[in-house]
Amino acid sequence: MIAEVLSTSTRNYDKDEKFAAYRTIPTFQEYLLIDQYTIHIEHYYKTDDKHWIFMEYNNSNENLVLNSISFEMSVDDLYNKVEF
């Protein structure tokens, strides 16, 4: 599992080229792209070879649940003390 905090300067690279490079890692199963300017998380997880599911979180009352490891966290907790 890899999580990236997006910035204006790296957003496109993290979403495209870096994600494509990560997908060449056989054990790579889950990717989070976390926006630092607004509540927004893009969550990708691998279901089988070359198949990925996309989920999006935009509300602080949602729970982020990871599939590759046993982990659940509220989006509100993830953004705790972040000032927009």
Secondary structure in CASP SS format (residue, H / E / C, confidence):
PFRMAT SS
TARGET T0000
AUTHOR 0000-0000-0000
METHOD secondary structure of the structure
MODEL  1
M C 1.00
I E 1.00
A E 1.00
E E 1.00
V E 1.00
L E 1.00
S C 1.00
T C 1.00
S C 1.00
T C 1.00
R H 1.00
N H 1.00
Y H 1.00
D H 1.00
K H 1.00
D H 1.00
E H 1.00
K H 1.00
F H 1.00
A H 1.00
A H 1.00
Y H 1.00
R C 1.00
T C 1.00
I C 1.00
P C 1.00
T C 1.00
F C 1.00
Q C 1.00
E E 1.00
Y E 1.00
L E 1.00
L E 1.00
I E 1.00
D E 1.00
Q C 1.00
Y C 1.00
T C 1.00
I C 1.00
H C 1.00
I E 1.00
E E 1.00
H E 1.00
Y E 1.00
Y E 1.00
K E 1.00
T E 1.00
D E 1.00
D C 1.00
K C 1.00
H E 1.00
W E 1.00
I E 1.00
F E 1.00
M E 1.00
E E 1.00
Y E 1.00
N C 1.00
N C 1.00
S C 1.00
N C 1.00
E C 1.00
N E 1.00
L E 1.00
V E 1.00
L E 1.00
N C 1.00
S C 1.00
I C 1.00
S C 1.00
F E 1.00
E E 1.00
M E 1.00
S E 1.00
V H 1.00
D H 1.00
D H 1.00
L H 1.00
Y C 1.00
N C 1.00
K C 1.00
V C 1.00
E C 1.00
F C 1.00
END
